[in-house]
Amino acid sequence: MPTNGSIKQKTVGEIKLSEASNKAALAKSLNNWFVYMIQADDGAYYTGVTTDVQRRFSEHRDSKKGARYFRGRKPVAVVYQESGHTRSSASQREAAIKKLKREQKQKLIDNGC
């Protein structure tokens, strides 16, 4: 009898692990990623991606989980964000924004799109 219980527990454990993996995979595939820009205290713009902009801004401001970029600067405010991205499309958009000149980034911020 204990053998059957052990097998059943392992099976249940495997099912739970599988369900957890499926949930994680599903969350990654959903369009719940943001591209954001933060203005630093020196006026520079930092661009990144996340699933939670407020949490990420707090990490940049208050913890060691923030980007190295902010070791010599302080984040002031989130000045721009786009939603509805997958992880992949957010990363691609981040790269495109990082290639823009400052004036182009300013227009993006001013127009909000």
Backbone hydrogen bonds, N-H to C=O, Kabsch-Sander energy under -0.5 kcal/mol:
donor,donor_aa,acceptor,acceptor_aa,energy
5,G,1,M,-2.1
6,S,2,P,-2.6
7,I,3,T,-2.6
8,K,4,N,-2.8
9,Q,5,G,-2.6
10,K,6,S,-2.5
11,T,7,I,-2.6
12,V,8,K,-2.9
13,G,9,Q,-2.9
14,E,10,K,-2.7
15,I,11,T,-2.4
16,K,12,V,-2.7
17,L,13,G,-2.4
18,S,14,E,-2.6
19,E,15,I,-2.9
20,A,16,K,-2.6
21,S,17,L,-2.6
22,N,18,S,-2.5
23,K,19,E,-2.4
24,A,20,A,-2.4
25,A,21,S,-2.5
26,L,22,N,-2.6
27,A,23,K,-2.6
28,K,24,A,-2.1
29,S,25,A,-1.5
30,L,26,L,-1.3
32,N,30,L,-1.7
33,W,85,H,-2.5
34,F,50,T,-3.6
35,V,82,E,-1.8
36,Y,48,G,-2.7
37,M,80,Y,-2.5
38,I,46,Y,-2.7
39,Q,77,A,-2.7
40,A,44,A,-3.1
41,D,74,K,-2.1
43,G,40,A,-2.2
46,Y,38,I,-2.8
48,G,36,Y,-2.2
50,T,34,F,-1.9
56,R,52,D,-2.3
57,F,53,V,-2.7
58,S,54,Q,-2.3
59,E,55,R,-2.1
60,H,56,R,-2.4
61,R,57,F,-2.3
62,D,58,S,-3.4
63,S,59,E,-1.7
66,G,59,E,-0.8
66,G,63,S,-1.0
70,F,67,A,-1.6
71,R,68,R,-2.4
72,G,69,Y,-0.7
76,V,39,Q,-3.2
77,A,39,Q,-1.2
79,V,37,M,-2.4
79,V,77,A,-0.7
80,Y,37,M,-1.3
82,E,35,V,-2.7
85,H,33,W,-2.0
87,R,28,K,-0.8
90,A,86,T,-2.6
91,S,87,R,-2.0
92,Q,88,S,-2.1
93,R,89,S,-2.5
94,E,90,A,-2.7
95,A,91,S,-2.1
96,A,92,Q,-2.0
97,I,93,R,-2.6
98,K,94,E,-2.4
99,K,95,A,-1.0
100,L,96,A,-0.5
100,L,97,I,-1.4
105,K,101,K,-2.3
106,Q,102,R,-2.4
107,K,103,E,-1.9
108,L,104,Q,-2.1
109,I,105,K,-2.3
110,D,106,Q,-2.8
111,N,107,K,-2.8
112,G,108,L,-1.6
113,C,108,L,-0.8
